[in-house]
Amino acid sequence: MRSWNHPVKANATLQLGQDGNLVLIDSDGTLVWSTNTTGKSVSSLNLTDMGNMVLFDKFDRTIWKSFDHPTDCLLPGQNLVSRQKLIASVSASNWSQCLFSLTILNGSWATYIDSDTPRFYYASPYMDNRYFSFDGRTFTALKHPPRPVAQFIKLGANGHLRVYQQGNFFQWTEVSDILMPDFGNCGYPMVCGRNSNCSNDGQCTCPVEGNFR
């Protein structure tokens, strides 16, 4: 649940209207985002312990939930299924979408650069680990260890798929870089930009002058 290209300012508000629509209003009164649930008999809202925001009708039926709308992160218990994808943001302070994505394709979960011709750099039907499971159709974020600590999986602007956990003083700490054992530092596309080379020790270097023509 995120307004990708319109980050709100201080004093923005999230409001559940009498019409059943949950809306994000910027501090200047601009409507930034909504659940589009007007007229669907929404009567209540609940934010679960896992971070899933759910709208219910008067019969306690689920009308809308944030877990169905992934952005660049998955929280424990959240699924990514066919026709959904994670899209990395440019940086921690710029939430505009960048080129790296993760999706489910032909029985595999895959990471790629989303361009005119998508460039896949990882695809696997397996690779379950302690932080997620995959059954060929659904990629599910898991909590490890299963104790009351905040955690999430995030696709970063550099293509890395990392797990973060809240530590002391509410600081987020990286606990796993999921693809690093397979890729190393040089395995990611554009790791050194478009005009540099990645050496075996993970350092970026300029191409040798004689390579230019």
N, C-alpha and C positions, 0 to 999 in steps of 0.2 A: 504494500500500500504506500505509494509514493507519487508525488507530483514531480516527474522527472525533470521537466524543463521549466518549471516555475517553482523554485524553492521559496517557501513562505518566510516572512519576516517575523520579528518578535511581536507577540500579542496576537498572532493568528489563532483561530479557534476551530475546534471540531464540534459540530452540532448535529444532534439527532432531532429532526423536525417532526411536527405532528403528522406530516404527510408520509412519514416512514423513510425519508431520505437522509442518509448520513452525509454531511457536507463539510468540506474544509474551506474556511473563509479566511482570506488574508487580512492583515491589519487595516488595509484600506477599504475593506468591504468587498473585494473581488472574490467571486466564486472560483476556486482553484481546482476542485475535485469533488466528485460525489459517487455514491454507490449505485445511483440510478435505480433506487428501490421505491420510488414514489408509487403509491397505490397498491403496494404489496402487503398491506396489513401488518407492517412491522410494529411491534409493541415494546420491545426491550433490546438492550445491548449488553453484551458480556465480554470482558477481556479475560481470557483464560490464563491460568498459571504459565502455560507454554507460550503465551504471547499472541494467541489467535483471537482476533476481534470478530465476534459473531453477532449477527442480527437475527432475532427470533420473532415469529408471529405470536398471537395470543394462545395458540395451541402448542407452543414451544417447538415448532418446526423451524429448522434453519432456513433463512431466506438468503443470507449472504455471509461469507466469511473471508477474512483477509488471507487465510492460508491458500485460498484458490487463486490468489493474484500475486505470485512471486515477483520480486524485483531483481536484486543482485544477491540476495541472501536466502537461506533456508534455516528456519528454526527447528529444534528437535520435534519430531512428529509431523513436520510439514512434508508434503509430497510434491514431486515434480513429475508430471505425466506427459504423454504425447500431446503435441501442439502447444505446450507451455515451454518457456525457456527462462533461464536467468540471463540478465544482460548487465554487464559490468558498467559501473559509473566511472566518469573520468578521473575523479579523485575524491578524497574524503570531504572536500569543501565544494566540489563541483559535481552535482548529481546528474548532469546530462549523460545520456547514454553514450558509451564508447563502442568499439568494434567487437570486443570479446563476448561470446555467448556460450551457454551450455544448454543442451536440449536432449530429448529422447528421440532416437532415429533408428528404425529397422532393428529393434531389439537390443540396441546399445545406448549407453549414455555417451555423449560426445561434446567436446569443446571445439570451438571454431572461431575464426575471424569472419564476421558477418559483412561481406562485401558483395559486389555484383555477382561474383562467383564465390560462394562460401569456401573458405580454406580451413579444412579440418586438421587439427593438430593432435587430437587424441580421440579414440573411440574404443569402447570396451563393453562386452556383454557381461563382464564379471566385476572383479575388483571390489567386492564388498569389503568393508573394513569396520573397525569399531565405531567410526563416526557416521557411517551411512550403510544402507542396504539397497540392493538393486535386484529385481526379479525379471528383468527383461522388458518391463512395462512401466514400472514405478521406481523412481529414485527417492528414497526416504532418508531424511536427516535423523540421526540418532544422537542420544546424549551419552557421552562417556567421560568419566565414570557416571553411573546413574545416581547422582547425588544432587541436592538442590543448589546448583550453580548455573548461572546464565551462560549460554553457549550458542554459537551459530556457525554455519558454513557460508563463506562468501567468495564469489568470483571477483577477483581484483582486476584493476585496470591494466595490469601486465599479463593477464591470462592465468595467473596462479589461482588454484582452488584451495583456500586455506580454512582452517578451523580456528575460531577465536573463543576464548573463555574469560569470564570476568574473574579477576584476581583481587588482590588486596587493594583497598582504597578505590574500588570500583574501576580499576584500570583493566583494559582489554589486553590479553596476552595471546599471541599466536601459539597454538599447541600442536598444529600439524599442517604441513604443506603437502597435500595429498598426492600430487603428481610429481613432486621433486625426485623421489627415488627412481622414477622411470626416465625423467628428462634431464636432471642436473640443471646447472645454471644456463646452459646454452641451448637447451631443447625447445624453448618457447619461441614462437614466431615474433619477430621484431624486438627481441630482447635488447639489442643494441641499436635500435632505430633502423632506418632504411639504408644508411650509408656507412655502417661500421660492421666489423666482424667480431664474433665471440670466440675467444681463445679457450684452450682446454682448461685453464684455471678459472674460467668464468669472467675474465676481464674483457672489456670492450676496447677494440683497437681500430684505428683508421686503416682502410685498405692500402696496400702497397701502391705507390704512385704508378708503377708500371702496369698495374691492373686496369687503369683507366684507358679508354680508347675513344 
